[in-house]
Amino acid sequence: MPASTASAPVVLTAKALLLDMDGTIVNSDAVVERCWRDWAVSHGLDPEEALKVVHGRQGYATMAILLPDRPMELNHADNAVMLARETADTAGVVPVEGAPEFMAALGALPHALVTSADEALATARMTASALPMPEVRVTAERVAASKPHPEGFLRGAAELGVDPADCIVFEDSGAGIAAGHAAGMRVVGVGPRAGEHGPTVHVPDLTAVRVEPAEDGSIRLTLHTPAA
């Protein structure tokens, strides 16, 4: 019989965790793809190409990439319509595998939600997934710059009173992983999109993560990475 190729678990410690939402703790791919396919077709764009850049960014930033010559005010107007549609459509929105247990394990440990969704959309998706909403959250309304800019993660760390170097980000997208690194933080990449974007550690889903409080008050993570 061949020898096992399972990797040894990776153990990391942090003083706080900063969590992206879509694709990281909530699987909203079904509604995201419905809405963005329709938007792309209505603007004469290839939906498959559009879907390559939508994840992790605020909608206006995605639109600016896809329609670089269009006035930004039109992107912001379209984004408002997109947010309203996505907020009303929760069909197929479910927790990422392992997310309920992961969030329960976090409990009162220092953590924050840092998402490109606005407050209404974040509330709708966390509710649809039956996940607890973190008390500290940085939503779209609270930042001037979308991921991959690090502003959201830096704000999350500041609100928790934790140095950025002592935070670990959980992210699924290239834009989010870049934002975490730009903030000077380690990044756990979650799910199939994350591995190609250079996270510090990559896990297939949250069933591969164990969260425990350490004796010194920090957070201990045991991460089971995919076999090579």
Secondary structure, DSSP 8 states (H G I E B T S, - for coil): ---------EEEEESEEEE--BTTTEE-HHHHHHHHHHHHHHTT--HHHHHTT-TTS-HHHHHHHHSTTS-HHHHHHHHHHHHHHHHH--TT-EE-TTHHHHHHHHTTSSEEEE-SS-HHHHHHHHHHTT----SSEE-GGG-SS-TTSTHHHHHHHHHHT--GGGEEEEE-SHHHHHHHHHTT-EEEEESTTTGGG--SEEESSGGGEEEEE-TTS-EEEEE-----
